[in-house]
Structure formats: structure tokens, C-alpha cells
Amino acid sequence: MSKAKHVSETPATQFLKKNKVIYEEHTYDYVEHGGTAETSKQLGVGEHQIVKTLIFEDDSGKPHVVLMHGDCEVSAKNLARQVGVKKMQIVAATEAPKHSGYQIGGTSPFGTRKHMPVWIEKTILDYDKIYINGGRRGYILSLNPQVIVDLLGAKAVEVANEHGA
């Protein structure tokens, strides 16, 4: 773990420590609606390597975690087809924290309030290291993406749409 600015533990870091996962901590100045582009700029890392954690729900209202490259959008139609449900949609910003336990802009797939299926864009697994939210705004963890498959049972999907596509 880096010796950078100390950030108090989050449910995500508690989960990772309990499972003896090696990660590095990175802090940045959170900018409202700055998204992964702002994170990328401040950390000096390509936006494609920054992974956003999104909460979707299927046609029965069951929540799912979807992990996507920062510079891509999720095709809800492709996601539904690959997951095997009729419909998937992103949950309202007011509802997402009820499922994840995290504030919007600080959502991590680790240590979520509810146990949810996790879907990860297949090409994220091509990286040796990704940057993903650590459970608080302005707090990113870098780690090997295989951890997400090993610990969360994430299943790979191909649902990325490039921005503007």
C-alpha cells in the first residue's frame, strides 16, 4: 500500500484486507460530475484503465453490479441478452446507494451492502492493473482485475459502447 495521504478505511478496503488483496491507494480532488475523465486527468492514467462501478437492475427489480471502462457506456440491451433477462436498466441515482451502501461517485464493487451479481466488461481483464473506486469520492484503488473475478465471482460480458457510438 502506498504511503500517500492516509484515507480511513471503507467497507471496500476492509473487504480487500480481510481477503489479503494487494492494492495501492490513490487520492484526488473529487469534482462533482467530473466522472472518470476528471479522475484520469488528476491521476495521469488513461480513462480506459479506470473502471466505473454501476448499479443496474433487471426486469424483476434485482440489482446487479456492472463494471465498465471509464470512457465507455454500457449497452443495456446487450447486457440483458448476455445476462439472460428481458431488460436491464441503470438504477436511479437515488436508489443506487440503497443497494451498494455507497454514495454516487464513491461506489466500489467491494463490500457492498447487498450481495449482487457482478458483471465485468471482458476487456478490463486484459489489464495487469486497473483503477477502481475505493468506496469514497476522491479515493481510487489500483489492483489486478482478476481479484474481481476471484473474490466477487464476476462474469465477463461484452457490452461496451464507445462514447458517441
Stockholm file with secondary structure:
# STOCKHOLM 1.0

chainA/1-165         MSKAKHVSETPATQFLKKNKVIYEEHTYDYVEHGGTAETSKQLGVGEHQIVKTLIFEDDSGKPHVVLMHGDCEVSAKNLARQVGVKKMQIVAATEAPKHSGYQIGGTSPFGTRKHMPVWIEKTILDYDKIYINGGRRGYILSLNPQVIVDLLGAKAVEVANEHGA
#=GR chainA/1-165 SS CCCSSCCCCCHHHHHHHHTTCCCEEEECCCCTTCHHHHHHHHHTCCGGGEEEEEEEEETTCCEEEEEEETTEEECHHHHHHHHTSSCEEECCTTTHHHHHSSCTTCCCSTTCSSCCCEEEEGGGGGCSCEEEEEEETTEEEEECTHHHHHHHCCEEECCEEETTC
#=GC SS_cons         CCCSSCCCCCHHHHHHHHTTCCCEEEECCCCTTCHHHHHHHHHTCCGGGEEEEEEEEETTCCEEEEEEETTEEECHHHHHHHHTSSCEEECCTTTHHHHHSSCTTCCCSTTCSSCCCEEEEGGGGGCSCEEEEEEETTEEEEECTHHHHHHHCCEEECCEEETTC
//
